[in-house]
Structure formats: C-alpha cells, structure tokens
Amino acid sequence: MSSPDLTPHPAWLPDAAFAALLTRTVAVLGEGPCLDTVRAELAGAPSESVADAQLVVARADAAAIAGLNDLPDAPIDGHVTVRTADRVLIIGRTDADALRGFYALVRDEATARLTGEPLPHGTRISVAAEPLRMLDHWDNIDVHPWMGQVERGYAGGSIFYDAGNIRSDLGRVRAYARLIANCGINAVAINNVNVHAREARLLTDDLHEVVRIAEMFRAYGIRTFLSVSFGSPMMLGGLSTNDPLEGTVADWWSATTADVYAAISDFGGFLVKADSEGQPGPFAYGRTHADGANMIAQALRPHGGTVLWRAFVYNHSQDWQDRSTDRARAAHDHFAPLDGSFAENVILQIKHGPLDFQVREPLSPVLAAMPNTRLALELQVTQEYTGHQKHVCYLAPAWSEYLRFRMDGERSVADIVAGSDGARGGITAVSNIGADMFWTGHPLAQANLYAFGRLSWDPMAEPIALLDEWIALTFAAASEAQLPRIRSALHAMMDESWLRYEAYTAPLGVGFMVSAQNHYGPGIDDYEYSKWGTYHFADRDGVGVDRSVATGTGYAGQYPSPWREIYESAQTCPDELLLFFHHVPYEHALHSGKTVIQHIYDSRQEAVQQLDAVDEAWDSLADLIGTTALTSKYDERMRELLAEQRRNAVEWRDQVRTYFFRKSGVPDPAGHVIY
Amino acid sequence: MSSPDLTPHPAWLPDAAFAALLTRTVAVLGEGPCLDTVRAELAGAPSESVADAQLVVARADAAAIAGLNDLPDAPIDGHVTVRTADRVLIIGRTDADALRGFYALVRDEATARLTGEPLPHGTRISVAAEPLRMLDHWDNIDVHPWMGQVERGYAGGSIFYDAGNIRSDLGRVRAYARLIANCGINAVAINNVNVHAREARLLTDDLHEVVRIAEMFRAYGIRTFLSVSFGSPMMLGGLSTNDPLEGTVADWWSATTADVYAAISDFGGFLVKADSEGQPGPFAYGRTHADGANMIAQALRPHGGTVLWRAFVYNHSQDWQDRSTDRARAAHDHFAPLDGSFAENVILQIKHGPLDFQVREPLSPVLAAMPNTRLALELQVTQEYTGHQKHVCYLAPAWSEYLRFRMDGERSVADIVAGSDGARGGITAVSNIGADMFWTGHPLAQANLYAFGRLSWDPMAEPIALLDEWIALTFAAASEAQLPRIRSALHAMMDESWLRYEAYTAPLGVGFMVSAQNHYGPGIDDYEYSKWGTYHFADRDGVGVDRSVATGTGYAGQYPSPWREIYESAQTCPDELLLFFHHVPYEHALHSGKTVIQHIYDSRQEAVQQLDAVDEAWDSLADLIGTTALTSKYDERMRELLAEQRRNAVEWRDQVRTYFFRKSGVPDPAGHVIY
C-alpha cells in the first residue's frame, strides 16, 4: 500500500507566493519571536547589509539603531511600508507588527501580479481598525458522540487535539498560525465555548500543554485564550459554590489565573459562555452577568488579561404555544440594562444577529445599546447555517454589510465595536478549519477565513477585492496566462454565492427552516414547535413573525431610530427582512413587485438555475487541472462538493416550494414543478 | 455512602407467587435440565413419594415408569394437567414441556386467587398454538454513540453485554429466562438484527461466550439463536464474496455452522436482516432472497436449525417527490413472487404491518400471499413508536386484533403463521427488556412482555384476562383486601391505553408524524420530505395517502378479497385506517359522524383528558405504597413516568392540533385552545 499524501494544502500561502521575494537581498533587524519567523520565511534569500538590502523588515527600535531615520513613527498595531524603486522597508513597533507588515507585503505583491496594478512608491501606514481580531475554536479534546470533535466543525477533527489529548505534533497549529497571521488575526481561543469536563482541565492540569500551543502562536504574534466554564471553581477546585460574590470563588479564580500567567506571560484571557444553553452562570446565584464577568475580570486584571463574555443568553426552553415570547429580544433584554457596569477589561461578545448566525438576520440591537461597554462583534466563519462547507458560500459580502451598517444612522458597526481609547473591542469569529487536508472541507471556504481576518483589520475593504487577494495568493503558482482565467471563474462562482444560498433556503429573513438534527438541509418545520424559540408561524394564510411594537413582540422597538420605525412597518421594512419582522399574507406585495409566495417560488428556482453557471465556471478550468496551481485532488474535492451542493439545493428548493404550496394552495403561475 | 439496592424487581414471579405451592408435598420425576429447574423451584417444599405427593411434576416417560397410568398421551409442545381434590399432576413429553406445565400451574393458581374462580377438577391438555414463540433482542455488545447499547431499547443497557464484552455474571439472563419460560417463550435471538462488526464475531471468536448464554436458556426450555450478517463470509471469513451461489461461501457457512452446533447442540438457528436499511444481502450479487436464505438454511439443515429471514426489505432512499412509489408495497413486491421457493427450514419473518410497528397499521398483505412458505409474525414489544416505555401502553389488545384478523375472510393470522404439518411458523417479537431494575423502564410495560408470551401460546386469549394473570402474579404478595383494588386500578390505567396513545398521536392510521431523531414525541413533518418513504401529504385541503388501486399507489390491491375492496373505497375503509389508504378533505365525514378535522381536534383532547383518570387510578393506591406488594421505588418510577406521559401527550395534542389548524384554517367549534 502506498502511503497517501497527507501534506496539507498550503491554502493562501503556497511557496510560489514567496518566490519573488526570495530573489531579493534582505535584511531583518530586531529581536523577538516574530522577527525570528520573518528570518525563517526569508531564509532562502541572500542577506545583505541594511544599507543595500532590497527588502528590510525591522522593529522600529532596531531600525533607528541601524540608522534608518526619516521614517514616520511606527503606529500601535500597524506597520509602515516604504517603497522606492529599488527597495522596500517594513517597520513595525513590535516584532509582531513587523511580521504582519511582512505578510502584508507578500499579499500586496501577489495581488499586484493578479490585478496588474503596480504598487505605488512612497510611504504607507497601515493600522488595524479593530484591536481584537480573534478566532474562536469550538474544538473539544474528546470526540462528541454525535457532534464530532469540533462542534459545528465541517473540516475533520481538531488540529489541536487528537484521541482525547493535546496533539504531540503541533505542526498543523504552526501552519495555521502562519495563515491567520498573514491576514491579520491576533488572538485565538483554542477550545469550545461549551466547556465539558475534559476540556475544563486545560485551565489547570493540562496547562503545560496549553503552553506548547501558546508558543506556536507567539511566533506569529497571536495571543492564546481559553474558553473556561463559569462552573470551574466547583468542577475543578472542589468548591461548594460558583457564586461570583463569594470570596473563595474570587480567590480561586485569582490563584488559578496567576498560575496561567506564570506559565504563559502573554496569555490573552478567558472566553466565557455563561447561563447559555445549559452552561453554568451567575443566574444560579441571583447575580447579574456583570457580577460574573467582573469577578473573573478582576482575576485577569493584574496580568493584563481580558474576559470575553458572550451575550448569547436566552431561554432555550421556550413554550412554542406562547406567541408573546421572542428569543430575538433576549440579548437586549438581558444586557442593555447592564451597560456601564462591566469592568474595564471585560469585552461583551455579541453575535451579529439576535438569533444565531442565520443566513439573513438584522444586526443585533445590543450593538447600539451599550455605548459604555467594550463590545466585540461575533461572526461565524464555520458554515453552521450556511451549507456546512459543502456549499460555495463566500460570506465576506454579508460581513461587510454588517460592518458597514449604521446602527443609529451614524456610526457603523465596525466603529462601534472598535470603540475608542480605553474601551476598545473588535471582531471575533468561530473558525472554520480542521484537520482536513484542505483545512476547511470546501477548498473555497478558505476564502472565508482569509476575508474574515482581512475585514477585522480593515472593515471597509471591498469583499470582491479581498477575494482577489485570496485568489492571487492561493493560485500564485499559476502562470500569467492561467491567473486571469482562475480569477474570472472564481468570481463567477463566489461573488454572489451568499445571496444564492439565501435564495434557495429560508425566504425573506424568516430564518431556520433547517434540519434540527445537524443544521444542514431543509427541515421547514423542524424548529416550529420546539423549545428553541425559533419559529416562522406559517399557516394557510401567511407566514412570518410579528416583531413590531404595535402588534407583535416589540422587538423592533429595541432599535434606535431610524431602524425602529423602518422595521416597525411592513411597508418600509426591507424585503430581505420582511418575514423576520412581520407576519404577512402570501399575497403581500414586496418592494420588488412580486408577492411573497411568488418570490418564494421564483427565487428558489432561479437560485438553483444559477448553479449551472457555477458548474460551468469550474469546468472552464478543466485544462488547468494537474498544474501546480490546481491539483487533481483540489478538482476532485471541488467536483464532489459542487454535486452535493446541487443535490442539497434542489432539495431545499423542492421542500420549500412544496411546503408553501401545500399551505397556501397558490399555484405557481410560472409553471414550476411543485410536488 | 450506603450501597443502593440493585436487586431487580421480580416482575411477575415474586416469591409470593410460589408460596402456596411450597406448602405442599411434592415429587418431581424424570431427567433433564428443565426438570432440575423445577426441582430448584420446589426446593423449599417437602418431598413425598409419587403416590402421596400433593404435587407431581413429571416427564411422561418417568411418569409411566413410576406407575402413573391412565393419563392421556402428553402432547407435542404442551402439557397435561390432572387436578383432583387433593392432588395436581403435571406431565410433559419433554423436561421443557414439564417445566412450562409447572409454570402454568403457578399462573393458574395465582389467577384463581385474583378472580375467585376455583380451578376445575379433571384433566386438561394445553398445547402451544404457535410452534415458534420467540423474542428478538436488538442488543449490541458495544454502546452505539447515539442509539445506546440496545437499539430501540428503553430499559437501560443489555442484560447480555457490558462494556464491550459478554457479561461474566449472567444472573440477569437466568432470571430473564425464568420469566419468559413462565409465559411460554421457547426461543431467543441474543443480538441485534443490525449486526455490526463486533457482534458478528459472536458467531466465531466469541462462540464460547454464546455457549454460556445458551446454557442459561437451556435450563428454561429456550433455544438460543444468533442474528448473523449476510456479509459474514467476507467480514469474518476473509472471503472475497458473499455470493450465496458461490461454493466457497456455502462451504464457509456450513463449516461455521457445524462449529456452532459442536458447541451448542440445541442451537436454534440464525436470524437474518439482509438487503435492509444498509445491511448486506443477496441483491448485491443479483440473487434473490430465496437464494440467500436457502444457502444459509442448507448449512443449518443437518443440525436441525432454522433460518429466520426478515421480510423487512424496502428502499430507504426514496424520492419524496415521486408520489407513485410506496414503501408499504415493498415487502409484498419483493417476497410474494418467491412463495414456494424457500427451503423447508426457512421461516420468513414478517412485521405485522407494511410499514414499521406504527401504533396503527393494516396487517401486512404478505401474510396472505405466501401459502407455501413458513411464516412468522413479527411484533414489537419494545415501544419504539408507542411511547418508549414512558407511556402506559398495554399492547396486547393490538396484538390480539392482529392475530384474530382474517386475512382472506377465513383463516386468522394466528392460524396462518402457525401453519400446518411440515411448514409451521409462529410469532416473534422485539423484546422490551434491559438492565433496568424494573426490566422494562415502565413497570407496567412488563405486562406487554408477559402478554406477548401468552399470546404466542394462545393467540385467542383475551387481553383483559391476560392482564388479570399478570396482575395476579406480579402482585401475589398483596392481601385479599388489596388485590381487588390493585386489579381495578391497573385495568383502569391499562385496558384502553393503546387506543388512548393512538388518540393523542398520529390520527386515523396515517402513521409516523414522530420525531425523526428518536421516534419519541411529535414531529409532524419530520418524515414528510424524507428518503424513508413515510408520508402523510397534508396540505391546506386534506391529508392522507392514496393507496387505492384506482387512483393511488395500488397497495390496496395487494390484499385478497374482501379487504382489497373494503380498503379500496374511502366509504368502506374503517375509520382508524382511513388516512393510511386515502387522501381525503378535512371535511370528509367519518363513519363516526365527525369530520376528519373535528376528529383530529376532539380525540386528542379527549385522550389527554383521560389521563386524569389514569392518574387518579394510581393515586387510589397511595395507602398501599410501602407494602410488600407495592414498594415505594415502584411508586416513584410510576409517578415520574405518569408525569412524563402527560407532558408528552399534551405536546402531541397541541402540535397535532396546531399543525392541522394552521393547514386547514378550520376553527375548532368545541373551542379547544389551539395555538
């Protein structure tokens, strides 16, 4: 038996992306693990004196000592690039800044090759817009009986853990750190927010293993976080309570946290999911979430650590018969009253929508409701509700929409979470990677991880331009003739893929309608009579959830103007959110001019039809298969998944259309087959 | 920590049931393991000479030698009871017959105490109506990640297996053998029909462990069967094919089977689920099920063994969009053409209905279609679709209906499967027991196991009378004053419980509508767009599956007259099967006079209301709790489950009613709250 090739795909950092740089003479100045990383990256290039090197990467202090003057001050969390005809200087205030500057250079040069637009000479300063640029891993050490090892993971097992332990070989972790450092990430939480007993021990018994992982990340300027259980004092410490106002509990956290920092001096802090979907929390003791978060924050504060506290708190034992309760209200109801009461090293982590990472939701009103609290926006790179990395679904256009959205008509979400001096937040997301050889299951899902990182650095970046960057890097081995064809094909497949996915799944913002078993494929009524609080209320006359103030759950009133007024009325509510905010008859006319029922019939049909063009785009690259840029393994995976996407999309189309035909009795004048 | 009482509940064989017998003088005559069992049962009674003993249990040959003449010939698979004023004789042709006669005596005496009807003097001959009286265990050696150890088991783990191996202590197996011997069972298959790799090895590597289990059963007159995989030659034998017409395959089965009989001379045979829900089978080689079954039968034949071949074969990857396919047709389509082509030691095992153990289905037409094949009726004692042994659901009334049903207007199902000389079959059922201290989860579910055994011996027995027997035995420790109250309460709870369960779940024979996750609780649309072929086709106008010949799938035509005509028309089809056979408007009038929609609303309401009387019946025994007859543990379990049954029944009522209200738009004139 020949041994299979287990080398992971290089994702957006193939050797070819570095090849041109390695032909230059280089000098790397300064100390620090990230500059050692730069040195390793440039090991193949000839060294040269600072004065003569064609490429200089330096920490600011070392640059000054080496006589590189007349440079602007290196910014906090950013880098300076000085490009002249025969030389590029990259200067960072810290070694991590310098490394990120170096990777930016790799990206920029690859992209210039793709677009043909030369890089401008002169001095450019790039500063991260979001201080926190984080990936959360929902990885478990043990394999869960039906969830697998990575909760909502669609790319194989964990790169951190194997067979109930931390991996002895952390090579994939190092490769991962390199990939995400390249796109701007500076923080990673390495275990599931649902902290089970085995994983809880990462905080204590297995801390020495976390040290090994943190070392990998440190060389790429990334701080390590742990998800911790609010129940740790009882679970791990043998205490009789987890009450945040008990001195023994606070003492336990302080002592435990001090041990963590003694082992990992640049440890990031803790991510906590409390009082949520069965996790323990402060409610059990009659305490607020501020009480809970602040107590843990106090333990972290002497060490410069941060608590990320999730706002995903709702009653998951709702009574579907009680139409007045509304899960969408929960985060605002729970957290808005606590604004201003969180400690300075607490960041409240808020999912982008009020429900749960649906393909279409309005922005969470909590984002506008807590001006005196540090906030982080939580996104989901892993495609829990967007096709399990079996469907092409490029999510950057969605994220871009969220980040640009002006919650109060003025400040963008990106600005709100970035915060201001002393109270800064950022963006965090659930990672989509695993031990899969393509990292992400679907090879094109790599682009989501890449774009997430880039948007966390520059939220106003254009999703289509980010896709160009990703293509330029990923296919750097392509020839001048091949590259434009790859670019064209992938844009045809990916640019509109999020809207296409939306169009064949749940209509008009109503959400869910997904298989309750695993959140993949249609299950129109799967959540309709459930305790999860996620309904569409379709009956023979109409569909949608009335969340107006006047006649519904009042959720629309959680928004500031102008959104409260816009969402309140079915006449002004945007089509794509209509059924999220209103229960309307099937004959209700959309702004598009179509009725709701006709929209449901047509858009599902059109979306599936568009998959023809997607397949054709991939087919157009057939003659490139087997070249360095595009391996036959890549092609095999792509074809397998494109077929699965089509099968599943047809199933969505047919189930949704049949469901609404059976309910409404309205025939489809377009004559589509409805079963 | 005090050690918990782990003694299993005695079920229907408490010591009190034997107490009166042990006061008599006894003589036990003859050899054999089952007579040793009788001797052990009577060890507490004073021995006496045959001439003077008040109770004599004897094998016929020993009785003759001992001079007990003037007795009728002991029948095959039965026993003779001779009762006079001062003496009872039990005579069996074999030691097992004698043991079953002895247990019948225990039962009869207990029942007489309950009913107050004295046992008649004279000679009675009791003969089993069904030759095969079998229990199938869907037990796995390993614990399945989400199914647990016992597939569709609701009573804890397996009594046979623990932690991946055969239990070293088989005490529970012995106790179980005693219980089921008491009610007439003579065969047990000890592992799941879905044979996984670990369990396949029971046939070979672990045969010595099967020997231990067979020994337990032998002492109670029960033959041991194994479920085997049709894929065994490849999986266990290293062969390159499982083709039944390949000589190497037949040779492997012959050699392997010979090894089994060398170790277990009274081994029963094999149970095979082939080409069903992913199990391997003859279809892969273009062979028929007769080819497959006959090849294995040939291996068993020299040893007197039997193949039980399941007819549960259907396409479980159906296209819901194709309304012409019908899973209900599958068994008849596959097997009816094979009538007469099975070897003489093959028994075709047929589920009672054409789908899958639903609370209401018509009888399988295969039962009428194979006069030249030995048949067994398969029932399900484990409550997969009837409340998971959390709901009170006494199933004997259902089984009795099936057994008495005249498939062709003449012969009953009981007679058909009993067969005639040389081609006899019987009844088999999936067991409902596990390592639970009450054996069956719900203590009252013990009655289902008991009644199944008794019906397999006497299919015409009255379910209500069998319940009396079970009560009389189970509560033998109750005083004369207590016993009538227990009898009255349990009849109030159990007599109508099957119909009540039907009335709050899926209506009018339409089936399923059950949670696809685990088959517990409502999931009205869970199977509606699935590959499993189980639909109700509810739309805004009506509901039900058109299985008529004239306009539907033609399934009704698989029945002989008069049923094909009766089922063909919605006018003559019995109400309880209407939606199984017809798609009708919600306003369709039932024979009851109600419309379909009103029936759906009303019957669910009434069924839940009836639970008040069930609770009251149990409450009426409150003062008996803590007595020998009724322990507090029994009461705790009962109360916990009665509460769960109510919660779940309310959920069923509300989801079914709301679902149909939303679809039909018909308000409930009775004014029930519909959400």
Interface residues (C-beta under 8 A of the other chain):
Chain A: P145 W146 W320 Q321 R323 A516 Q517 P522 G523 I524 D525 D526 Y529 A538 D539 R540 D541 E651 D654 Q655 T658 Y659 F661 R662 K663 S664 G665 Y675
Chain B: P145 W146 W320 Q321 R323 A516 Q517 P522 G523 I524 D525 D526 Y529 A538 D539 R540 D541 E651 D654 Q655 T658 Y659 F661 R662 K663 S664 G665 Y675
